[in-house]
């Protein structure tokens, strides 16, 4: 089974922290959709005939697509790929887009899961991040989606903001629980180069981030999720039960094949990675000529193992070290022993799994476990 990711590179306005590829100028959207369906046709053999079990519209802001544009994309996908009848089909959406009319139009498409970029239920934080919606819209859009029959809804929240108090973070989580959300993705704010946030911090217009505060918020998050009985199935992701685990993102972490479509989208076929140009005009111009603008990297055996360490160790299923053969398994066992002794890692069913304490320094553990090329 495989997945398809579709990058929609348009937004109404730029969030101060965001470094994803997007444009606030939407005049090329029609040309982009035409180029996207051309790329779908050109990439029809990339997944080797495997059935598609997940389709994910990311961005950018996919909720800016019209019903007609979505139908055109779905029609082309079905022409060239076999998509499971019960496939998980996710659309990322901003709260201000999810009006009653918009939700109704989306309900008539194949979309069966929303990923809503809430980020915070406090107006002053949304303004600081330069989000396009306000706090009441955040709550209202979730209720509207639920009233329309959407059950599989996930929302994003961000912690570690300089002015986010512990009490406010607690309230963000409490509001999510009260709204009956089935899945949460919670991320620590990071300062990416060449973003407005990076400029504000470098010029003293915003306070620097506080690592201790972010770690405390993460610990609070893990504790509240345990109290609520949620599954902490990946460092940043939580679900009320197994059927609400993100199948698409889990495929990334489990090393399944996926095809990325649209500018900046990445693809993986098991042995190589490729990524499209991060430029809307170049993407559109190239596809008009029948050429996909991408770069490719063939992965060595060690690179493929390191990618598994980086992704699978983030999950509750862990890294099954016996998969790698005797010598590699022994090496990983030796490398992991100090972390096990410090109760940062544990073994479950012959897999290495991060403890809650280990999740706080997951990046360091991953780097230390990675193998060197011979």
ZABADREN-738168 format. One record per residue (C-alpha): residue number from 1; residue in three letters; x, y, z negated. Coordinates in steps of 0.25 Angstrom, whole numbers, plus 5000, padded with zeros to 4 digits. Layout:
N
@seq->NUM; type->ALA; c1->X; c2->Y; c3->Z .
...
***
This chain:
374
@seq->1; type->UNK; c1->5000; c2->5000; c3->5000 .
@seq->2; type->UNK; c1->5005; c2->5014; c3->5003 .
@seq->3; type->UNK; c1->5001; c2->5029; c3->5001 .
@seq->4; type->UNK; c1->5000; c2->5041; c3->5009 .
@seq->5; type->UNK; c1->5003; c2->5055; c3->5004 .
@seq->6; type->UNK; c1->4998; c2->5067; c3->5012 .
@seq->7; type->UNK; c1->5005; c2->5081; c3->5009 .
@seq->8; type->UNK; c1->4995; c2->5093; c3->5011 .
@seq->9; type->UNK; c1->5005; c2->5105; c3->5011 .
@seq->10; type->UNK; c1->4996; c2->5117; c3->5008 .
@seq->11; type->UNK; c1->4992; c2->5124; c3->4995 .
@seq->12; type->UNK; c1->4984; c2->5137; c3->4992 .
@seq->13; type->UNK; c1->4995; c2->5142; c3->4983 .
@seq->14; type->UNK; c1->5009; c2->5138; c3->4978 .
@seq->15; type->UNK; c1->5009; c2->5133; c3->4964 .
@seq->16; type->UNK; c1->5022; c2->5139; c3->4957 .
@seq->17; type->UNK; c1->5028; c2->5125; c3->4953 .
@seq->18; type->UNK; c1->5025; c2->5117; c3->4966 .
@seq->19; type->UNK; c1->5036; c2->5113; c3->4976 .
@seq->20; type->UNK; c1->5028; c2->5103; c3->4984 .
@seq->21; type->UNK; c1->5027; c2->5107; c3->4999 .
@seq->22; type->UNK; c1->5015; c2->5116; c3->5002 .
@seq->23; type->UNK; c1->5011; c2->5129; c3->5009 .
@seq->24; type->UNK; c1->5001; c2->5139; c3->5005 .
@seq->25; type->UNK; c1->4998; c2->5142; c3->5020 .
@seq->26; type->UNK; c1->4987; c2->5133; c3->5025 .
@seq->27; type->UNK; c1->4986; c2->5138; c3->5039 .
@seq->28; type->UNK; c1->4994; c2->5125; c3->5044 .
@seq->29; type->UNK; c1->4984; c2->5115; c3->5037 .
@seq->30; type->UNK; c1->4977; c2->5111; c3->5049 .
@seq->31; type->UNK; c1->4990; c2->5109; c3->5057 .
@seq->32; type->UNK; c1->4995; c2->5101; c3->5045 .
@seq->33; type->UNK; c1->4984; c2->5092; c3->5044 .
@seq->34; type->UNK; c1->4985; c2->5089; c3->5059 .
@seq->35; type->UNK; c1->5000; c2->5086; c3->5057 .
@seq->36; type->UNK; c1->4997; c2->5077; c3->5045 .
@seq->37; type->UNK; c1->4988; c2->5068; c3->5053 .
@seq->38; type->UNK; c1->4999; c2->5067; c3->5064 .
@seq->39; type->UNK; c1->5008; c2->5063; c3->5053 .
@seq->40; type->UNK; c1->4999; c2->5052; c3->5048 .
@seq->41; type->UNK; c1->4998; c2->5046; c3->5062 .
@seq->42; type->UNK; c1->5013; c2->5047; c3->5064 .
@seq->43; type->UNK; c1->5015; c2->5040; c3->5050 .
@seq->44; type->UNK; c1->5005; c2->5029; c3->5052 .
@seq->45; type->UNK; c1->5016; c2->5018; c3->5051 .
@seq->46; type->UNK; c1->5024; c2->5024; c3->5039 .
@seq->47; type->UNK; c1->5017; c2->5015; c3->5029 .
@seq->48; type->UNK; c1->5019; c2->5002; c3->5037 .
@seq->49; type->UNK; c1->5004; c2->4999; c3->5038 .
@seq->50; type->UNK; c1->5002; c2->4998; c3->5023 .
@seq->51; type->UNK; c1->4988; c2->5002; c3->5017 .
@seq->52; type->UNK; c1->4987; c2->5016; c3->5011 .
@seq->53; type->UNK; c1->4982; c2->5016; c3->4997 .
@seq->54; type->UNK; c1->4984; c2->5030; c3->4993 .
@seq->55; type->UNK; c1->4983; c2->5044; c3->5001 .
@seq->56; type->UNK; c1->4987; c2->5056; c3->4993 .
@seq->57; type->UNK; c1->4985; c2->5070; c3->4998 .
@seq->58; type->UNK; c1->4996; c2->5079; c3->4991 .
@seq->59; type->UNK; c1->5001; c2->5093; c3->4993 .
@seq->60; type->UNK; c1->5000; c2->5104; c3->4993 .
@seq->61; type->UNK; c1->4985; c2->5105; c3->4991 .
@seq->62; type->UNK; c1->4978; c2->5094; c3->4998 .
@seq->63; type->UNK; c1->4965; c2->5099; c3->4994 .
@seq->64; type->UNK; c1->4966; c2->5110; c3->5004 .
@seq->65; type->UNK; c1->4963; c2->5100; c3->5015 .
@seq->66; type->UNK; c1->4949; c2->5100; c3->5020 .
@seq->67; type->UNK; c1->4940; c2->5088; c3->5021 .
@seq->68; type->UNK; c1->4942; c2->5088; c3->5036 .
@seq->69; type->UNK; c1->4957; c2->5088; c3->5035 .
@seq->70; type->UNK; c1->4957; c2->5077; c3->5025 .
@seq->71; type->UNK; c1->4948; c2->5069; c3->5034 .
@seq->72; type->UNK; c1->4957; c2->5071; c3->5045 .
@seq->73; type->UNK; c1->4969; c2->5066; c3->5037 .
@seq->74; type->UNK; c1->4961; c2->5054; c3->5032 .
@seq->75; type->UNK; c1->4956; c2->5050; c3->5046 .
@seq->76; type->UNK; c1->4971; c2->5050; c3->5051 .
@seq->77; type->UNK; c1->4976; c2->5042; c3->5039 .
@seq->78; type->UNK; c1->4965; c2->5031; c3->5041 .
@seq->79; type->UNK; c1->4969; c2->5031; c3->5056 .
@seq->80; type->UNK; c1->4984; c2->5027; c3->5053 .
@seq->81; type->UNK; c1->4984; c2->5020; c3->5039 .
@seq->82; type->UNK; c1->4976; c2->5010; c3->5032 .
@seq->83; type->UNK; c1->4971; c2->5017; c3->5019 .
@seq->84; type->UNK; c1->4965; c2->5008; c3->5008 .
@seq->85; type->UNK; c1->4950; c2->5010; c3->5006 .
@seq->86; type->UNK; c1->4952; c2->5013; c3->4991 .
@seq->87; type->UNK; c1->4965; c2->5022; c3->4993 .
@seq->88; type->UNK; c1->4968; c2->5032; c3->4983 .
@seq->89; type->UNK; c1->4967; c2->5046; c3->4991 .
@seq->90; type->UNK; c1->4971; c2->5058; c3->4983 .
@seq->91; type->UNK; c1->4970; c2->5072; c3->4986 .
@seq->92; type->UNK; c1->4978; c2->5083; c3->4978 .
@seq->93; type->UNK; c1->4969; c2->5095; c3->4975 .
@seq->94; type->UNK; c1->4969; c2->5108; c3->4969 .
@seq->95; type->UNK; c1->4958; c2->5112; c3->4959 .
@seq->96; type->UNK; c1->4954; c2->5124; c3->4967 .
@seq->97; type->UNK; c1->4952; c2->5116; c3->4980 .
@seq->98; type->UNK; c1->4942; c2->5106; c3->4973 .
@seq->99; type->UNK; c1->4929; c2->5113; c3->4974 .
@seq->100; type->UNK; c1->4916; c2->5105; c3->4974 .
@seq->101; type->UNK; c1->4916; c2->5106; c3->4990 .
@seq->102; type->UNK; c1->4930; c2->5102; c3->4991 .
@seq->103; type->UNK; c1->4929; c2->5090; c3->4982 .
@seq->104; type->UNK; c1->4916; c2->5086; c3->4990 .
@seq->105; type->UNK; c1->4923; c2->5086; c3->5003 .
@seq->106; type->UNK; c1->4935; c2->5078; c3->4997 .
@seq->107; type->UNK; c1->4925; c2->5068; c3->4992 .
@seq->108; type->UNK; c1->4921; c2->5065; c3->5006 .
@seq->109; type->UNK; c1->4935; c2->5061; c3->5010 .
@seq->110; type->UNK; c1->4944; c2->5050; c3->5006 .
@seq->111; type->UNK; c1->4950; c2->5057; c3->4994 .
@seq->112; type->UNK; c1->4947; c2->5049; c3->4981 .
@seq->113; type->UNK; c1->4957; c2->5056; c3->4972 .
@seq->114; type->UNK; c1->4961; c2->5070; c3->4968 .
@seq->115; type->UNK; c1->4974; c2->5075; c3->4962 .
@seq->116; type->UNK; c1->4971; c2->5089; c3->4957 .
@seq->117; type->UNK; c1->4982; c2->5099; c3->4954 .
@seq->118; type->UNK; c1->4976; c2->5104; c3->4941 .
@seq->119; type->UNK; c1->4990; c2->5107; c3->4934 .
@seq->120; type->UNK; c1->4984; c2->5114; c3->4922 .
@seq->121; type->UNK; c1->4970; c2->5117; c3->4916 .
@seq->122; type->UNK; c1->4975; c2->5131; c3->4912 .
@seq->123; type->UNK; c1->4974; c2->5143; c3->4921 .
@seq->124; type->UNK; c1->4987; c2->5150; c3->4916 .
@seq->125; type->UNK; c1->4995; c2->5138; c3->4920 .
@seq->126; type->UNK; c1->4988; c2->5137; c3->4933 .
@seq->127; type->UNK; c1->4991; c2->5151; c3->4936 .
@seq->128; type->UNK; c1->5005; c2->5150; c3->4932 .
@seq->129; type->UNK; c1->5007; c2->5138; c3->4942 .
@seq->130; type->UNK; c1->5000; c2->5146; c3->4952 .
@seq->131; type->UNK; c1->4989; c2->5135; c3->4954 .
@seq->132; type->UNK; c1->4977; c2->5139; c3->4963 .
@seq->133; type->UNK; c1->4966; c2->5134; c3->4953 .
@seq->134; type->UNK; c1->4962; c2->5138; c3->4939 .
@seq->135; type->UNK; c1->4959; c2->5129; c3->4927 .
@seq->136; type->UNK; c1->4944; c2->5128; c3->4928 .
@seq->137; type->UNK; c1->4945; c2->5124; c3->4943 .
@seq->138; type->UNK; c1->4955; c2->5113; c3->4938 .
@seq->139; type->UNK; c1->4944; c2->5107; c3->4929 .
@seq->140; type->UNK; c1->4932; c2->5110; c3->4938 .
@seq->141; type->UNK; c1->4939; c2->5103; c3->4951 .
@seq->142; type->UNK; c1->4941; c2->5090; c3->4943 .
@seq->143; type->UNK; c1->4927; c2->5090; c3->4938 .
@seq->144; type->UNK; c1->4922; c2->5093; c3->4952 .
@seq->145; type->UNK; c1->4930; c2->5081; c3->4958 .
@seq->146; type->UNK; c1->4925; c2->5072; c3->4947 .
@seq->147; type->UNK; c1->4910; c2->5076; c3->4950 .
@seq->148; type->UNK; c1->4913; c2->5073; c3->4965 .
@seq->149; type->UNK; c1->4917; c2->5059; c3->4961 .
@seq->150; type->UNK; c1->4932; c2->5060; c3->4961 .
@seq->151; type->UNK; c1->4937; c2->5051; c3->4950 .
@seq->152; type->UNK; c1->4951; c2->5049; c3->4953 .
@seq->153; type->UNK; c1->4957; c2->5063; c3->4950 .
@seq->154; type->UNK; c1->4971; c2->5066; c3->4945 .
@seq->155; type->UNK; c1->4975; c2->5080; c3->4941 .
@seq->156; type->UNK; c1->4989; c2->5086; c3->4940 .
@seq->157; type->UNK; c1->4994; c2->5094; c3->4927 .
@seq->158; type->UNK; c1->5007; c2->5101; c3->4925 .
@seq->159; type->UNK; c1->5014; c2->5102; c3->4911 .
@seq->160; type->UNK; c1->5027; c2->5109; c3->4907 .
@seq->161; type->UNK; c1->5022; c2->5123; c3->4912 .
@seq->162; type->UNK; c1->5030; c2->5133; c3->4904 .
@seq->163; type->UNK; c1->5017; c2->5139; c3->4897 .
@seq->164; type->UNK; c1->5009; c2->5126; c3->4896 .
@seq->165; type->UNK; c1->5007; c2->5123; c3->4881 .
@seq->166; type->UNK; c1->5006; c2->5110; c3->4875 .
@seq->167; type->UNK; c1->4991; c2->5113; c3->4872 .
@seq->168; type->UNK; c1->4988; c2->5117; c3->4886 .
@seq->169; type->UNK; c1->4995; c2->5104; c3->4891 .
@seq->170; type->UNK; c1->4986; c2->5096; c3->4881 .
@seq->171; type->UNK; c1->4974; c2->5104; c3->4887 .
@seq->172; type->UNK; c1->4977; c2->5101; c3->4901 .
@seq->173; type->UNK; c1->4978; c2->5086; c3->4898 .
@seq->174; type->UNK; c1->4965; c2->5086; c3->4889 .
@seq->175; type->UNK; c1->4957; c2->5093; c3->4901 .
@seq->176; type->UNK; c1->4962; c2->5083; c3->4910 .
@seq->177; type->UNK; c1->4957; c2->5072; c3->4901 .
@seq->178; type->UNK; c1->4944; c2->5079; c3->4899 .
@seq->179; type->UNK; c1->4941; c2->5080; c3->4914 .
@seq->180; type->UNK; c1->4942; c2->5065; c3->4916 .
@seq->181; type->UNK; c1->4955; c2->5065; c3->4925 .
@seq->182; type->UNK; c1->4959; c2->5051; c3->4928 .
@seq->183; type->UNK; c1->4974; c2->5054; c3->4932 .
@seq->184; type->UNK; c1->4984; c2->5065; c3->4928 .
@seq->185; type->UNK; c1->4997; c2->5069; c3->4934 .
@seq->186; type->UNK; c1->5005; c2->5078; c3->4925 .
@seq->187; type->UNK; c1->5018; c2->5085; c3->4929 .
@seq->188; type->UNK; c1->5028; c2->5093; c3->4922 .
@seq->189; type->UNK; c1->5030; c2->5106; c3->4928 .
@seq->190; type->UNK; c1->5044; c2->5107; c3->4936 .
@seq->191; type->UNK; c1->5051; c2->5119; c3->4942 .
@seq->192; type->UNK; c1->5054; c2->5115; c3->4957 .
@seq->193; type->UNK; c1->5064; c2->5124; c3->4965 .
@seq->194; type->UNK; c1->5058; c2->5134; c3->4974 .
@seq->195; type->UNK; c1->5045; c2->5135; c3->4967 .
@seq->196; type->UNK; c1->5038; c2->5148; c3->4961 .
@seq->197; type->UNK; c1->5040; c2->5142; c3->4947 .
@seq->198; type->UNK; c1->5055; c2->5140; c3->4949 .
@seq->199; type->UNK; c1->5056; c2->5154; c3->4953 .
@seq->200; type->UNK; c1->5047; c2->5159; c3->4942 .
@seq->201; type->UNK; c1->5056; c2->5152; c3->4932 .
@seq->202; type->UNK; c1->5069; c2->5156; c3->4938 .
@seq->203; type->UNK; c1->5065; c2->5171; c3->4938 .
@seq->204; type->UNK; c1->5060; c2->5170; c3->4924 .
@seq->205; type->UNK; c1->5045; c2->5172; c3->4928 .
@seq->206; type->UNK; c1->5041; c2->5158; c3->4921 .
@seq->207; type->UNK; c1->5047; c2->5151; c3->4910 .
@seq->208; type->UNK; c1->5056; c2->5139; c3->4912 .
@seq->209; type->UNK; c1->5049; c2->5125; c3->4910 .
@seq->210; type->UNK; c1->5051; c2->5118; c3->4897 .
@seq->211; type->UNK; c1->5055; c2->5103; c3->4898 .
@seq->212; type->UNK; c1->5052; c2->5101; c3->4883 .
@seq->213; type->UNK; c1->5038; c2->5106; c3->4885 .
@seq->214; type->UNK; c1->5036; c2->5098; c3->4898 .
@seq->215; type->UNK; c1->5041; c2->5085; c3->4891 .
@seq->216; type->UNK; c1->5031; c2->5088; c3->4879 .
@seq->217; type->UNK; c1->5020; c2->5090; c3->4889 .
@seq->218; type->UNK; c1->5023; c2->5077; c3->4895 .
@seq->219; type->UNK; c1->5023; c2->5070; c3->4882 .
@seq->220; type->UNK; c1->5010; c2->5076; c3->4878 .
@seq->221; type->UNK; c1->5005; c2->5071; c3->4892 .
@seq->222; type->UNK; c1->5009; c2->5057; c3->4890 .
@seq->223; type->UNK; c1->5003; c2->5057; c3->4876 .
@seq->224; type->UNK; c1->4990; c2->5062; c3->4880 .
@seq->225; type->UNK; c1->4989; c2->5052; c3->4891 .
@seq->226; type->UNK; c1->4992; c2->5041; c3->4882 .
@seq->227; type->UNK; c1->4981; c2->5046; c3->4872 .
@seq->228; type->UNK; c1->4971; c2->5046; c3->4884 .
@seq->229; type->UNK; c1->4975; c2->5032; c3->4889 .
@seq->230; type->UNK; c1->4980; c2->5037; c3->4902 .
@seq->231; type->UNK; c1->4990; c2->5029; c3->4911 .
@seq->232; type->UNK; c1->5004; c2->5036; c3->4912 .
@seq->233; type->UNK; c1->5007; c2->5029; c3->4925 .
@seq->234; type->UNK; c1->5018; c2->5039; c3->4930 .
@seq->235; type->UNK; c1->5025; c2->5050; c3->4923 .
@seq->236; type->UNK; c1->5016; c2->5061; c3->4928 .
@seq->237; type->UNK; c1->5003; c2->5053; c3->4930 .
@seq->238; type->UNK; c1->4992; c2->5047; c3->4922 .
@seq->239; type->UNK; c1->4979; c2->5040; c3->4924 .
@seq->240; type->UNK; c1->4968; c2->5036; c3->4916 .
@seq->241; type->UNK; c1->4968; c2->5022; c3->4922 .
@seq->242; type->UNK; c1->4975; c2->5014; c3->4932 .
@seq->243; type->UNK; c1->4965; c2->5016; c3->4943 .
@seq->244; type->UNK; c1->4968; c2->5031; c3->4942 .
@seq->245; type->UNK; c1->4983; c2->5030; c3->4944 .
@seq->246; type->UNK; c1->4987; c2->5037; c3->4957 .
@seq->247; type->UNK; c1->4989; c2->5026; c3->4967 .
@seq->248; type->UNK; c1->4996; c2->5036; c3->4977 .
@seq->249; type->UNK; c1->5007; c2->5041; c3->4967 .
@seq->250; type->UNK; c1->5009; c2->5027; c3->4961 .
@seq->251; type->UNK; c1->5013; c2->5022; c3->4975 .
@seq->252; type->UNK; c1->5024; c2->5032; c3->4975 .
@seq->253; type->UNK; c1->5029; c2->5027; c3->4962 .
@seq->254; type->UNK; c1->5028; c2->5013; c3->4966 .
@seq->255; type->UNK; c1->5036; c2->5015; c3->4979 .
@seq->256; type->UNK; c1->5024; c2->5012; c3->4988 .
@seq->257; type->UNK; c1->5025; c2->5017; c3->5003 .
@seq->258; type->UNK; c1->5018; c2->5031; c3->5005 .
@seq->259; type->UNK; c1->5017; c2->5040; c3->5017 .
@seq->260; type->UNK; c1->5018; c2->5055; c3->5015 .
@seq->261; type->UNK; c1->5012; c2->5064; c3->5025 .
@seq->262; type->UNK; c1->5013; c2->5079; c3->5027 .
@seq->263; type->UNK; c1->5024; c2->5089; c3->5025 .
@seq->264; type->UNK; c1->5034; c2->5085; c3->5013 .
@seq->265; type->UNK; c1->5027; c2->5072; c3->5011 .
@seq->266; type->UNK; c1->5036; c2->5060; c3->5008 .
@seq->267; type->UNK; c1->5034; c2->5045; c3->5012 .
@seq->268; type->UNK; c1->5040; c2->5032; c3->5008 .
@seq->269; type->UNK; c1->5040; c2->5019; c3->5015 .
@seq->270; type->UNK; c1->5048; c2->5010; c3->5005 .
@seq->271; type->UNK; c1->5061; c2->5012; c3->5011 .
@seq->272; type->UNK; c1->5062; c2->5027; c3->5015 .
@seq->273; type->UNK; c1->5056; c2->5040; c3->5012 .
@seq->274; type->UNK; c1->5052; c2->5052; c3->5021 .
@seq->275; type->UNK; c1->5047; c2->5066; c3->5019 .
@seq->276; type->UNK; c1->5040; c2->5076; c3->5028 .
@seq->277; type->UNK; c1->5046; c2->5090; c3->5030 .
@seq->278; type->UNK; c1->5041; c2->5100; c3->5020 .
@seq->279; type->UNK; c1->5036; c2->5110; c3->5030 .
@seq->280; type->UNK; c1->5022; c2->5112; c3->5035 .
@seq->281; type->UNK; c1->5026; c2->5118; c3->5048 .
@seq->282; type->UNK; c1->5037; c2->5108; c3->5051 .
@seq->283; type->UNK; c1->5027; c2->5097; c3->5047 .
@seq->284; type->UNK; c1->5016; c2->5102; c3->5056 .
@seq->285; type->UNK; c1->5025; c2->5105; c3->5068 .
@seq->286; type->UNK; c1->5032; c2->5092; c3->5068 .
@seq->287; type->UNK; c1->5019; c2->5084; c3->5067 .
@seq->288; type->UNK; c1->5013; c2->5092; c3->5078 .
@seq->289; type->UNK; c1->5025; c2->5086; c3->5086 .
@seq->290; type->UNK; c1->5022; c2->5072; c3->5081 .
@seq->291; type->UNK; c1->5034; c2->5072; c3->5072 .
@seq->292; type->UNK; c1->5034; c2->5070; c3->5056 .
@seq->293; type->UNK; c1->5045; c2->5079; c3->5050 .
@seq->294; type->UNK; c1->5051; c2->5070; c3->5039 .
@seq->295; type->UNK; c1->5064; c2->5065; c3->5033 .
@seq->296; type->UNK; c1->5067; c2->5051; c3->5029 .
@seq->297; type->UNK; c1->5076; c2->5044; c3->5019 .
@seq->298; type->UNK; c1->5078; c2->5029; c3->5019 .
@seq->299; type->UNK; c1->5080; c2->5024; c3->5005 .
@seq->300; type->UNK; c1->5091; c2->5015; c3->5000 .
@seq->301; type->UNK; c1->5088; c2->5003; c3->4991 .
@seq->302; type->UNK; c1->5093; c2->5011; c3->4979 .
@seq->303; type->UNK; c1->5085; c2->5023; c3->4983 .
@seq->304; type->UNK; c1->5072; c2->5015; c3->4983 .
@seq->305; type->UNK; c1->5075; c2->5009; c3->4969 .
@seq->306; type->UNK; c1->5078; c2->5023; c3->4964 .
@seq->307; type->UNK; c1->5065; c2->5028; c3->4969 .
@seq->308; type->UNK; c1->5058; c2->5017; c3->4962 .
@seq->309; type->UNK; c1->5065; c2->5021; c3->4949 .
@seq->310; type->UNK; c1->5060; c2->5035; c3->4951 .
@seq->311; type->UNK; c1->5046; c2->5032; c3->4954 .
@seq->312; type->UNK; c1->5042; c2->5019; c3->4947 .
@seq->313; type->UNK; c1->5048; c2->5023; c3->4934 .
@seq->314; type->UNK; c1->5039; c2->5034; c3->4933 .
@seq->315; type->UNK; c1->5027; c2->5025; c3->4932 .
@seq->316; type->UNK; c1->5021; c2->5016; c3->4921 .
@seq->317; type->UNK; c1->5024; c2->5004; c3->4930 .
@seq->318; type->UNK; c1->5039; c2->5007; c3->4929 .
@seq->319; type->UNK; c1->5050; c2->5002; c3->4937 .
@seq->320; type->UNK; c1->5051; c2->4987; c3->4939 .
@seq->321; type->UNK; c1->5066; c2->4985; c3->4939 .
@seq->322; type->UNK; c1->5065; c2->4970; c3->4943 .
@seq->323; type->UNK; c1->5061; c2->4975; c3->4957 .
@seq->324; type->UNK; c1->5075; c2->4979; c3->4960 .
@seq->325; type->UNK; c1->5082; c2->4966; c3->4959 .
@seq->326; type->UNK; c1->5092; c2->4961; c3->4949 .
@seq->327; type->UNK; c1->5104; c2->4971; c3->4950 .
@seq->328; type->UNK; c1->5095; c2->4983; c3->4951 .
@seq->329; type->UNK; c1->5086; c2->4979; c3->4940 .
@seq->330; type->UNK; c1->5097; c2->4976; c3->4931 .
@seq->331; type->UNK; c1->5103; c2->4990; c3->4934 .
@seq->332; type->UNK; c1->5090; c2->4997; c3->4931 .
@seq->333; type->UNK; c1->5088; c2->4989; c3->4918 .
@seq->334; type->UNK; c1->5102; c2->4994; c3->4914 .
@seq->335; type->UNK; c1->5099; c2->5008; c3->4918 .
@seq->336; type->UNK; c1->5086; c2->5008; c3->4910 .
@seq->337; type->UNK; c1->5091; c2->5002; c3->4897 .
@seq->338; type->UNK; c1->5095; c2->5015; c3->4891 .
@seq->339; type->UNK; c1->5081; c2->5021; c3->4894 .
@seq->340; type->UNK; c1->5074; c2->5009; c3->4888 .
@seq->341; type->UNK; c1->5083; c2->5010; c3->4875 .
@seq->342; type->UNK; c1->5078; c2->5025; c3->4874 .
@seq->343; type->UNK; c1->5064; c2->5021; c3->4876 .
@seq->344; type->UNK; c1->5063; c2->5029; c3->4889 .
@seq->345; type->UNK; c1->5060; c2->5016; c3->4898 .
@seq->346; type->UNK; c1->5054; c2->5003; c3->4895 .
@seq->347; type->UNK; c1->5052; c2->4990; c3->4902 .
@seq->348; type->UNK; c1->5038; c2->4985; c3->4906 .
@seq->349; type->UNK; c1->5036; c2->4973; c3->4915 .
@seq->350; type->UNK; c1->5050; c2->4974; c3->4920 .
@seq->351; type->UNK; c1->5048; c2->4988; c3->4923 .
@seq->352; type->UNK; c1->5055; c2->5001; c3->4918 .
@seq->353; type->UNK; c1->5045; c2->5011; c3->4912 .
@seq->354; type->UNK; c1->5047; c2->5024; c3->4907 .
@seq->355; type->UNK; c1->5042; c2->5027; c3->4892 .
@seq->356; type->UNK; c1->5035; c2->5040; c3->4889 .
@seq->357; type->UNK; c1->5048; c2->5045; c3->4883 .
@seq->358; type->UNK; c1->5055; c2->5041; c3->4896 .
@seq->359; type->UNK; c1->5045; c2->5048; c3->4905 .
@seq->360; type->UNK; c1->5050; c2->5061; c3->4899 .
@seq->361; type->UNK; c1->5064; c2->5059; c3->4906 .
@seq->362; type->UNK; c1->5059; c2->5050; c3->4917 .
@seq->363; type->UNK; c1->5068; c2->5057; c3->4928 .
@seq->364; type->UNK; c1->5081; c2->5055; c3->4920 .
@seq->365; type->UNK; c1->5077; c2->5040; c3->4918 .
@seq->366; type->UNK; c1->5074; c2->5038; c3->4933 .
@seq->367; type->UNK; c1->5088; c2->5045; c3->4937 .
@seq->368; type->UNK; c1->5095; c2->5036; c3->4927 .
@seq->369; type->UNK; c1->5089; c2->5023; c3->4933 .
@seq->370; type->UNK; c1->5091; c2->5027; c3->4947 .
@seq->371; type->UNK; c1->5102; c2->5018; c3->4955 .
@seq->372; type->UNK; c1->5114; c2->5023; c3->4962 .
@seq->373; type->UNK; c1->5116; c2->5020; c3->4976 .
@seq->374; type->UNK; c1->5127; c2->5009; c3->4978 .
***
